[in-house]
Amino acid sequence: MSISAKPKSSTPEAPKSQKKRRTIKRCSESDEEGTEDEINDSAKPKTTSEITKPKTSTIKQQVAEESSDSDHEDEEDSEEDEQDDEDEGDEESSDDEQTNTKKPTKVNPLTLKKQISTKTQASKRRVESDDDVAQVASKSKKPKTQPAASSSSKKKTAIPSKRRYDNDSEDDIIELTSKSIKTKSKTAQTQSAKSSSSTLTKKQTFKASKEPEVETDSKEEDSSDDEEAPNVVVTEHKGNLFDAPPNTLLLHACNCMGVWGAGIALALKKNYPHHFKRYKEHCESTSPNLLLSTCLLIPPQPTGPKHWVGCLFTSRKYGRGKDTKDDIMDNTDSALQDMLEQLENMGDNKPKYTWMCKINSGSFKVPWSQTKALIEALTFREGLHIQVVDKK
Ligand SMILES: Nc1ncnc2c1ncn2[C@@H]1O[C@H](COP(=O)(O)OP(=O)(O)OC[C@H]2O[C@H](OP(=O)(O)O)[C@H](O)[C@@H]2O)[C@@H](O)[C@H]1O
């Protein structure tokens, strides 16, 4: 099977030479709450391998960064100050250097779509492959600039995940009838039906509308590789992210420093203290370099809103030490793909809905249109509708 590497750039000649891929342990593994353990035992997905996913992240050799964010709480300032000691140069010089040493990240949506589709399909097989390793297993370098790279160059490493699911919470969840979601989903399906005849037209279909597989066994793998997964569908509306129905995944962008100190992250910290605790513990137990470009899915907690919180590690630091826009986009792409892989491996235990704020568009200062285009270029075999909610 030929696996195409995910293109991270329209300029293949400019490899992101300083990036490496690593494997990290999922956050859920670090859960120490007895209740959660019990829940996990009782609500364990069908097989361990189903909740085992290849963990990937991109390590960026830390070019001179500095961060001196003063917008955060004292304890967070302290943390950042510690990090500042590791940094050198000011924000501008850091950005300049990063810009000079890293490739542009403009993505060709069509190329990306095709290659991501292939990658996603390949990743599931990798989960069951041979590479179960310890928490910090080295990974092959992510071939972000080699669209035609061989499968070995993008090989991921499967990590046994002890992901926990709050079965009680899910039992409590009422079958929701989010009219807007259903209406938009139907619209997406309709659009898909109209566009399905053209391979060049972006598909917006969900699994329910997927045509039955008729391939023979011998061709099953090849046909799976060739099968074009539907694009992730994004719709937007005004509102409060926290008004999502139960069993919704709330996605937001995070730094890797264990700090939710501003913007929607701060609001999450106040409204979802247990989720924040999980996030913080995860950051404290894992190197920022390993967290970057990954996604942490925190299930509903025993108390508080029955929401999942999805932390997309799109920047290593925050404030003035945040990554460049190009790097944030790059990291966002990888983190979202990581999220999709996890969702796929969850099977029926995945969150029912997915809501997102306009990630990266606040503190991280990346125009929302760029992030949105990136998300819409993603594909997901089971189909995914992300409702973007913004207060403004
Ligand atoms: N209740 C609500 N419902 C719906 N939308 C809401 C909302 N509240 C705010 N928004 C909008 O949500 C978007 C994102 O804006 P944000 O600045 O928050 O996030 P971002 O992704 O640019 O940056 C991430 C870093 O910001 C944080 O703070 P620190 O790094 O600690 O400094 C993190 O920790 C990360 O590191 C903006 O459109 C806001 O209008």
The ligand as an ORCA input file, in Angstrom:
! r2SCAN-3c Opt
* xyz 0 1
  N     -17.768     31.561     25.669
  C     -17.362     31.668     24.382
  N     -18.096     31.078     23.430
  C     -17.725     31.127     22.136
  N     -16.610     31.774     21.723
  C     -15.852     32.396     22.655
  C     -16.185     32.379     24.020
  N     -15.217     33.064     24.684
  C     -14.323     33.493     23.770
  N     -14.707     33.080     22.531
  C     -13.995     33.256     21.279
  O     -13.014     32.247     21.187
  C     -12.104     32.585     20.155
  C     -10.727     32.147     20.575
  O     -10.038     33.205     21.249
  P      -9.033     32.922     22.453
  O      -8.179     34.100     22.630
  O      -9.795     32.501     23.637
  O      -8.193     31.662     21.963
  P      -7.074     31.460     20.828
  O      -7.416     30.154     20.246
  O      -6.856     32.586     19.916
  O      -5.767     31.358     21.686
  C      -5.582     30.290     22.532
  C      -4.725     30.683     23.653
  O      -5.413     31.615     24.408
  C      -5.657     31.138     25.708
  O      -5.021     31.868     26.613
  P      -3.471     31.873     26.972
  O      -2.704     31.120     25.983
  O      -3.443     31.245     28.259
  O      -3.066     33.283     26.937
  C      -5.316     29.662     25.706
  O      -4.718     29.206     26.875
  C      -4.435     29.491     24.511
  O      -3.087     29.459     24.875
  C     -12.286     34.075     19.935
  O     -12.911     34.241     18.681
  C     -13.221     34.499     21.074
  O     -14.054     35.550     20.677
*
